[in-house]
Amino acid sequence: MTEDPRDPFSGDPADPAADFGDALGEEEALEPLSPEEREDVLADLADLEVYQALLEPQDVRGLVVDCEDCRISHYFGWALLRGNLRQLLDAGQTTVHEPAYDPDPTHYVSWEYARGYADGVQDTEAQRDS
């Protein structure tokens, strides 16, 4: 079962975006991810599980990503991030999705922050155990 939102026009002959397929180059088959790219995505999925487990109890709702294309910060909830990564593994690309509606930036952190937080927790536990 996918966590992506359902396409409201799926199977509808009057789909307003039906003519965009050729314009967007969708007729070209996507190359599958390389073994290295797959490993990177699998590592991101594993990291995401750790980040969510550590940060969700701190009222963090997901991660923020600064988009190089549009120069806008995009806020992704945990489930949407996970769904995007799984879609990338399955299809070689992510699907278009609705952005978060009026997100509160104080509830999101960057990948770098999440990684640093997880590393800090791990280091603290290692010191405690020694």
N, C-alpha and C positions, 0 to 999 in steps of 0.2 A: 504494500500500500504506500502510495506517495504522499508526501506532506504538502505538495504543491497545490495551489488553488485550482479548482476545476475551470476549464475553458467554457464560458457560458455559450459560445457559438460552436462548440464541437459538434460536427455532423450537420450543421445548419447550412443549407445551400445558399442562404442569404447572408453568410458570414461577411461582414464589411471588410475584413482583412484578407479575404480569399485571394484577391488579385495581387497581394504583396509578395507571395511566395517566390515568383520568378525575380521580382525586383530586388529581393533581399538575398538572392543567391541560394535559396534553400534547396534548389534542385541538385546542387553539388553535394556529394557525400562528404561528410566530415571525416577527417583522419582520426583514427582512434588515438587516445592518449598514449604517449610513449611509456615504457615501463618506469622510467624515472618520474614522469609526470603523475602516473598512477600512484606511485609510492608517496609522492609529495601530498597528493589529495588524501590518501589513506592516513598519513601522518597528521594532516590538518583535522580530519575527522576525529582521530584519537585525542588530539590536543583539545578540540572543541568540547569533548565530553568532560575532560578534566576541568577546563575553564568554567563550564556551566556548573559542575558540581561544587566548585570552590566559590564562584562569584554570585550565583543565583541566590544563595542564602543572604548575601550582602545587598540584595535588592538590585543587582545588575541584571538587566533584561536581555542583553545581547552585546554585540560588538558594532563599532562604528568603523567604516572604511572610507577613506578619502579617495574619491574617484578621480583618476588622472584625466579622463575624457571630459567630464563636465565640471570639474573643480568644485564639486559639492560633496559634502559628507553624507554617506548613506548609512542608515541605522537598520541593522538586521537583528531580529529576535533569534533566539537559539534554534527554534524549529525551522525557520526559514534558511538560516545558515546551513544547517544539517541537510535540508532538502536540496539546496543549491549544490552542495558538495557531492551528494549522492547522484544528482542529475548530471553533474560533470563527469562522474565515473561511468555512468550508464550511457550517456549520449555524446560525451565529448564537448558539451557546452551547457550553459545554464539557460533556463527559460526566462522570459520576461515576467516580471512580477510587479505587483503594486508596492510602491514605497510605503514605509511606515507613515501613518497619519499623525502629524503633529507630535513627533517623538520628543520626549524630555531628554536632552543630551546628558543630563546628570545620571541617567539610568543605563548608559552605554559606555564601554571602554574600548580602546584600540586593541588589536591583536598583540601589539608590543607590551602594552600594560598588562594584559591577561597573562602573557608569557612570563613577564617579570614577577607578577604576583604568584603564579604557580611555582616558579623557581624559588622564590622566597619562602614559600610554604614548605617546599621540599628540603631546602637547606636548613630551615628551622627544625624540621622533624629529624633530619640526619644528625644535627648537633645534639638534639635531645637524646637520641639513641646511643650516642657515643660517650 
